[in-house]
Amino acid sequence: MNYGAMPWLELEGAVNARDLGGLPTDDGGRTANRRLLRSDNLQGLTTTDIKLLVEDYGLSTVVDLRATSEVTSEGPGPLTAVESVRHIHHSVLPEHGEATDAVADALVLDRRERALARYPEDPMVAFYLGYLEDRPENVIGALRSIATAPGAALVHCAAGKDRTGVVVALALSVAGVQRDAIVADYAASGTRIGAILARLRASPTYAADLADRPGDDEHRPRAETMVTFLDQVDARYGGVRQWLSAQGFDGPDTAELRTKILG
């Protein structure tokens, strides 16, 4: 997929937002527009942004993957004032410490060895596998929140690339989206990494952490990371659907999520 063709949502208050409609599926179909959206932090949305999301895209549900500490530190975002939009919190990080996805906190100090033991060859793959091992109930909860949204569902975290990238990849896998397209969507966030990090550095919640890793390139999502993550899910669990089934997400859940994404 050509990254330039990505259906970006050109918002004033977010820089990594896009509609996941139009992605090719293995059976020759396409995902539906205005069903599943993804984004970075929503704290800076303007009145114009909110009107676009709610009125033009039919946004009904926000799935927030940030840690409780992030949500508390950032405070209510402007979309929380919109009564028609439901906000659901599903942190995929262990709920202790000041964890954020801006700096892959799970890979430092006491958590580094445990994370790397999952997959020593690639720290980010190890980090992503940790979402499935540490918070499977919230990964499942996020997918159910997408599936049951009456209108468009928007998944976000801080940068909109790691936690959001993994949950979106799982959802698209259930919908039968071609793996190359899933990988391309994940990697597309890398084309906006400078703007993503500039936003996070302007927030007291993330600025101190990012100061320890000032370079943009080490934060950039790479296609090979998602390829390896999905390959590891295949090798360890028999595939995305098999892992989901083992967590109780099967049958009607799968059908509902597919219908949501495919239309």
Secondary structure as a PSIPRED ss2 file (coil, helix, strand):
# PSIPRED VFORMAT (PSIPRED V4.0)

   1 M C   1.000  0.000  0.000
   2 N C   1.000  0.000  0.000
   3 Y H   0.000  1.000  0.000
   4 G H   0.000  1.000  0.000
   5 A H   0.000  1.000  0.000
   6 M C   1.000  0.000  0.000
   7 P C   1.000  0.000  0.000
   8 W E   0.000  0.000  1.000
   9 L C   1.000  0.000  0.000
  10 E C   1.000  0.000  0.000
  11 L C   1.000  0.000  0.000
  12 E C   1.000  0.000  0.000
  13 G C   1.000  0.000  0.000
  14 A C   1.000  0.000  0.000
  15 V C   1.000  0.000  0.000
  16 N C   1.000  0.000  0.000
  17 A C   1.000  0.000  0.000
  18 R E   0.000  0.000  1.000
  19 D E   0.000  0.000  1.000
  20 L C   1.000  0.000  0.000
  21 G C   1.000  0.000  0.000
  22 G C   1.000  0.000  0.000
  23 L C   1.000  0.000  0.000
  24 P E   0.000  0.000  1.000
  25 T E   0.000  0.000  1.000
  26 D C   1.000  0.000  0.000
  27 D C   1.000  0.000  0.000
  28 G C   1.000  0.000  0.000
  29 G C   1.000  0.000  0.000
  30 R E   0.000  0.000  1.000
  31 T C   1.000  0.000  0.000
  32 A C   1.000  0.000  0.000
  33 N C   1.000  0.000  0.000
  34 R C   1.000  0.000  0.000
  35 R C   1.000  0.000  0.000
  36 L E   0.000  0.000  1.000
  37 L E   0.000  0.000  1.000
  38 R E   0.000  0.000  1.000
  39 S E   0.000  0.000  1.000
  40 D C   1.000  0.000  0.000
  41 N C   1.000  0.000  0.000
  42 L C   1.000  0.000  0.000
  43 Q C   1.000  0.000  0.000
  44 G C   1.000  0.000  0.000
  45 L C   1.000  0.000  0.000
  46 T C   1.000  0.000  0.000
  47 T H   0.000  1.000  0.000
  48 T H   0.000  1.000  0.000
  49 D H   0.000  1.000  0.000
  50 I H   0.000  1.000  0.000
  51 K H   0.000  1.000  0.000
  52 L H   0.000  1.000  0.000
  53 L H   0.000  1.000  0.000
  54 V H   0.000  1.000  0.000
  55 E H   0.000  1.000  0.000
  56 D H   0.000  1.000  0.000
  57 Y C   1.000  0.000  0.000
  58 G C   1.000  0.000  0.000
  59 L E   0.000  0.000  1.000
  60 S E   0.000  0.000  1.000
  61 T E   0.000  0.000  1.000
  62 V E   0.000  0.000  1.000
  63 V E   0.000  0.000  1.000
  64 D E   0.000  0.000  1.000
  65 L C   1.000  0.000  0.000
  66 R C   1.000  0.000  0.000
  67 A C   1.000  0.000  0.000
  68 T H   0.000  1.000  0.000
  69 S H   0.000  1.000  0.000
  70 E H   0.000  1.000  0.000
  71 V H   0.000  1.000  0.000
  72 T H   0.000  1.000  0.000
  73 S H   0.000  1.000  0.000
  74 E H   0.000  1.000  0.000
  75 G C   1.000  0.000  0.000
  76 P C   1.000  0.000  0.000
  77 G C   1.000  0.000  0.000
  78 P H   0.000  1.000  0.000
  79 L H   0.000  1.000  0.000
  80 T H   0.000  1.000  0.000
  81 A H   0.000  1.000  0.000
  82 V C   1.000  0.000  0.000
  83 E C   1.000  0.000  0.000
  84 S C   1.000  0.000  0.000
  85 V C   1.000  0.000  0.000
  86 R E   0.000  0.000  1.000
  87 H E   0.000  0.000  1.000
  88 I E   0.000  0.000  1.000
  89 H E   0.000  0.000  1.000
  90 H C   1.000  0.000  0.000
  91 S C   1.000  0.000  0.000
  92 V C   1.000  0.000  0.000
  93 L C   1.000  0.000  0.000
  94 P C   1.000  0.000  0.000
  95 E C   1.000  0.000  0.000
  96 H C   1.000  0.000  0.000
  97 G C   1.000  0.000  0.000
  98 E C   1.000  0.000  0.000
  99 A C   1.000  0.000  0.000
 100 T C   1.000  0.000  0.000
 101 D C   1.000  0.000  0.000
 102 A C   1.000  0.000  0.000
 103 V C   1.000  0.000  0.000
 104 A C   1.000  0.000  0.000
 105 D H   0.000  1.000  0.000
 106 A H   0.000  1.000  0.000
 107 L H   0.000  1.000  0.000
 108 V C   1.000  0.000  0.000
 109 L H   0.000  1.000  0.000
 110 D H   0.000  1.000  0.000
 111 R H   0.000  1.000  0.000
 112 R H   0.000  1.000  0.000
 113 E H   0.000  1.000  0.000
 114 R H   0.000  1.000  0.000
 115 A H   0.000  1.000  0.000
 116 L H   0.000  1.000  0.000
 117 A H   0.000  1.000  0.000
 118 R H   0.000  1.000  0.000
 119 Y C   1.000  0.000  0.000
 120 P C   1.000  0.000  0.000
 121 E C   1.000  0.000  0.000
 122 D C   1.000  0.000  0.000
 123 P H   0.000  1.000  0.000
 124 M H   0.000  1.000  0.000
 125 V H   0.000  1.000  0.000
 126 A H   0.000  1.000  0.000
 127 F H   0.000  1.000  0.000
 128 Y H   0.000  1.000  0.000
 129 L H   0.000  1.000  0.000
 130 G H   0.000  1.000  0.000
 131 Y H   0.000  1.000  0.000
 132 L H   0.000  1.000  0.000
 133 E H   0.000  1.000  0.000
 134 D H   0.000  1.000  0.000
 135 R C   1.000  0.000  0.000
 136 P H   0.000  1.000  0.000
 137 E H   0.000  1.000  0.000
 138 N H   0.000  1.000  0.000
 139 V H   0.000  1.000  0.000
 140 I H   0.000  1.000  0.000
 141 G H   0.000  1.000  0.000
 142 A H   0.000  1.000  0.000
 143 L H   0.000  1.000  0.000
 144 R H   0.000  1.000  0.000
 145 S H   0.000  1.000  0.000
 146 I H   0.000  1.000  0.000
 147 A H   0.000  1.000  0.000
 148 T C   1.000  0.000  0.000
 149 A C   1.000  0.000  0.000
 150 P C   1.000  0.000  0.000
 151 G C   1.000  0.000  0.000
 152 A E   0.000  0.000  1.000
 153 A E   0.000  0.000  1.000
 154 L E   0.000  0.000  1.000
 155 V E   0.000  0.000  1.000
 156 H E   0.000  0.000  1.000
 157 C C   1.000  0.000  0.000
 158 A C   1.000  0.000  0.000
 159 A C   1.000  0.000  0.000
 160 G C   1.000  0.000  0.000
 161 K C   1.000  0.000  0.000
 162 D C   1.000  0.000  0.000
 163 R H   0.000  1.000  0.000
 164 T H   0.000  1.000  0.000
 165 G H   0.000  1.000  0.000
 166 V H   0.000  1.000  0.000
 167 V H   0.000  1.000  0.000
 168 V H   0.000  1.000  0.000
 169 A H   0.000  1.000  0.000
 170 L H   0.000  1.000  0.000
 171 A H   0.000  1.000  0.000
 172 L H   0.000  1.000  0.000
 173 S H   0.000  1.000  0.000
 174 V H   0.000  1.000  0.000
 175 A C   1.000  0.000  0.000
 176 G C   1.000  0.000  0.000
 177 V E   0.000  0.000  1.000
 178 Q C   1.000  0.000  0.000
 179 R H   0.000  1.000  0.000
 180 D H   0.000  1.000  0.000
 181 A H   0.000  1.000  0.000
 182 I H   0.000  1.000  0.000
 183 V H   0.000  1.000  0.000
 184 A H   0.000  1.000  0.000
 185 D H   0.000  1.000  0.000
 186 Y H   0.000  1.000  0.000
 187 A H   0.000  1.000  0.000
 188 A H   0.000  1.000  0.000
 189 S H   0.000  1.000  0.000
 190 G H   0.000  1.000  0.000
 191 T H   0.000  1.000  0.000
 192 R H   0.000  1.000  0.000
 193 I H   0.000  1.000  0.000
 194 G H   0.000  1.000  0.000
 195 A H   0.000  1.000  0.000
 196 I H   0.000  1.000  0.000
 197 L H   0.000  1.000  0.000
 198 A H   0.000  1.000  0.000
 199 R H   0.000  1.000  0.000
 200 L H   0.000  1.000  0.000
 201 R H   0.000  1.000  0.000
 202 A C   1.000  0.000  0.000
 203 S C   1.000  0.000  0.000
 204 P H   0.000  1.000  0.000
 205 T H   0.000  1.000  0.000
 206 Y H   0.000  1.000  0.000
 207 A H   0.000  1.000  0.000
 208 A H   0.000  1.000  0.000
 209 D H   0.000  1.000  0.000
 210 L H   0.000  1.000  0.000
 211 A H   0.000  1.000  0.000
 212 D C   1.000  0.000  0.000
 213 R C   1.000  0.000  0.000
 214 P C   1.000  0.000  0.000
 215 G C   1.000  0.000  0.000
 216 D C   1.000  0.000  0.000
 217 D H   0.000  1.000  0.000
 218 E H   0.000  1.000  0.000
 219 H H   0.000  1.000  0.000
 220 R C   1.000  0.000  0.000
 221 P C   1.000  0.000  0.000
 222 R C   1.000  0.000  0.000
 223 A H   0.000  1.000  0.000
 224 E H   0.000  1.000  0.000
 225 T H   0.000  1.000  0.000
 226 M H   0.000  1.000  0.000
 227 V H   0.000  1.000  0.000
 228 T H   0.000  1.000  0.000
 229 F H   0.000  1.000  0.000
 230 L H   0.000  1.000  0.000
 231 D H   0.000  1.000  0.000
 232 Q H   0.000  1.000  0.000
 233 V H   0.000  1.000  0.000
 234 D H   0.000  1.000  0.000
 235 A H   0.000  1.000  0.000
 236 R H   0.000  1.000  0.000
 237 Y H   0.000  1.000  0.000
 238 G C   1.000  0.000  0.000
 239 G C   1.000  0.000  0.000
 240 V H   0.000  1.000  0.000
 241 R H   0.000  1.000  0.000
 242 Q H   0.000  1.000  0.000
 243 W H   0.000  1.000  0.000
 244 L H   0.000  1.000  0.000
 245 S H   0.000  1.000  0.000
 246 A H   0.000  1.000  0.000
 247 Q C   1.000  0.000  0.000
 248 G C   1.000  0.000  0.000
 249 F C   1.000  0.000  0.000
 250 D C   1.000  0.000  0.000
 251 G C   1.000  0.000  0.000
 252 P H   0.000  1.000  0.000
 253 D H   0.000  1.000  0.000
 254 T H   0.000  1.000  0.000
 255 A H   0.000  1.000  0.000
 256 E H   0.000  1.000  0.000
 257 L H   0.000  1.000  0.000
 258 R H   0.000  1.000  0.000
 259 T H   0.000  1.000  0.000
 260 K H   0.000  1.000  0.000
 261 I H   0.000  1.000  0.000
 262 L H   0.000  1.000  0.000
 263 G C   1.000  0.000  0.000
